[in-house]
Every structure is written in C-alpha cells, then in structure tokens.
C-alpha cells in the first residue's frame, strides 16, 4: 500500500520534463513517468491511497499502526517513510565570463 499526501508521483508528476532519468534518452514528461510508475505498482497489486496525510505511526510489537488525518488506521509489519522533496533554487550568481578570462 502507498499512502500519498498529494497526487501520485509527488514532485515528479508536477515536473514538466525530466532529462536525467535512466531509460529515457530523450527525456520524459514528469506526469507520464508518474503514470507509468503508478501503472506498474498497480499491476503488482499495490493499493494507492492519494490525498491522505499520515498523522501517526505507532509500534505495537512487530507491527506498525499507521493513522491518517481522517482517522483511518492501517496495520503493517513494515513501514517505509518517504518524506519527499521540495523544489528550490540555489542562491548562486552565474557569471558570463569564460574560464580563460578569469585566469
């Protein structure tokens, strides 16, 4: 089971074009890549719950009890947390001088 806080694919699905993903020499639209990943997961029987926020994970012996914001509870032997990422720009100045001009 995948419990996704936003749309499936996260930042990948919202990215216009991804040029550095293996297997796509010409790049791929982020939404297309996210759709392909979802289809593959579903083909293997993974249930995907979009728009769900997890509010707690408690350990009960060998099991993990996962509770969502809507008070739904799920029990699992394992939980993998993927906290995601956020887009940000580096605060660096890009000059136009060539390396030869600086030497």
C-alpha positions as a printed Julia matrix, in Angstrom:
103×3 Matrix{Float64}:
  0.0    0.0     0.0
  1.15   3.51   -0.8
 -0.35   6.37    1.18
  0.3    9.58   -0.71
 -0.26  13.02    0.83
 -0.78  14.75   -2.52
 -1.12  13.43   -6.05
  0.59  10.22   -7.04
  4.16  10.81   -8.12
  4.69  13.88   -5.97
  7.12  16.38   -7.47
  7.78  14.04  -10.41
  4.19  14.29  -11.56
  4.31  18.08  -11.39
  7.59  18.39  -13.3
  7.29  19.46  -16.94
 10.24  17.42  -18.23
 12.79  15.07  -16.68
 16.02  14.72  -18.61
 18.12  12.68  -16.2
 16.06   9.52  -15.61
 17.64   6.27  -16.84
 15.97   4.66  -19.82
 14.65   7.87  -21.37
 17.38   9.13  -23.68
 15.17  11.97  -24.96
 13.73  12.84  -21.56
 10.18  12.2   -20.34
  7.28  14.31  -19.12
  7.0   14.08  -15.35
  3.3   13.24  -15.5
  3.97  10.4   -17.98
  6.69   8.96  -15.74
  4.43   9.19  -12.66
  1.59   7.48  -14.57
  3.9    4.67  -15.68
  5.15   4.15  -12.12
  1.58   4.04  -10.82
  0.51   1.54  -13.5
  3.46  -0.73  -12.66
  2.71  -0.61   -8.93
 -0.97  -1.41   -9.54
 -0.01  -4.28  -11.86
  1.73  -5.85   -8.86
 -1.32  -5.36   -6.64
 -0.27  -2.23   -4.76
 -3.19  -0.23   -3.4
 -2.62   3.52   -3.7
 -4.4    5.97   -1.41
 -3.98   9.52   -2.72
 -4.71  12.71   -0.76
 -4.15  11.09    2.64
 -1.99  12.6     5.37
 -0.41  10.3     7.92
 -0.61  11.75   11.41
  0.99   8.97   13.44
  2.89   5.7    13.28
  2.94   3.63   16.45
  4.81   0.39   17.1
  2.82  -2.47   18.6
  5.15  -5.43   18.99
  6.22  -6.42   15.49
  3.53  -4.32   13.83
  3.19  -0.67   12.92
 -0.15   1.08   13.33
 -0.5    3.9    10.81
 -3.21   6.52   11.35
 -4.31   9.06    8.74
 -5.79  12.51    9.23
 -9.23  11.04    8.51
 -8.76   8.61   11.45
 -8.35   5.58    9.17
 -5.95   3.0    10.6
 -3.7    0.54    8.8
 -1.56  -2.21   10.3
  1.71  -3.32    8.74
  4.8   -5.37    9.53
  6.94  -2.68    7.93
  6.65   0.98    7.02
  8.86   2.89    4.62
  8.77   6.65    5.06
  9.49   8.77    2.04
  9.28  12.38    3.11
  9.6   13.79   -0.4
 11.4   16.85   -1.59
 10.71  20.44   -2.41
 11.88  22.48   -5.33
 14.32  25.23   -4.54
 16.84  27.29   -6.43
 20.45  27.62   -5.37
 21.34  31.13   -4.32
 24.43  31.44   -6.53
 25.4   34.02   -9.07
 26.09  32.79  -12.58
 28.63  34.88  -14.44
 29.19  35.05  -18.16
 32.97  35.24  -18.12
 34.8   32.27  -19.59
 37.48  30.4   -17.67
 40.18  31.98  -19.89
 39.03  35.5   -18.98
 39.41  34.78  -15.27
 42.97  33.4   -15.48
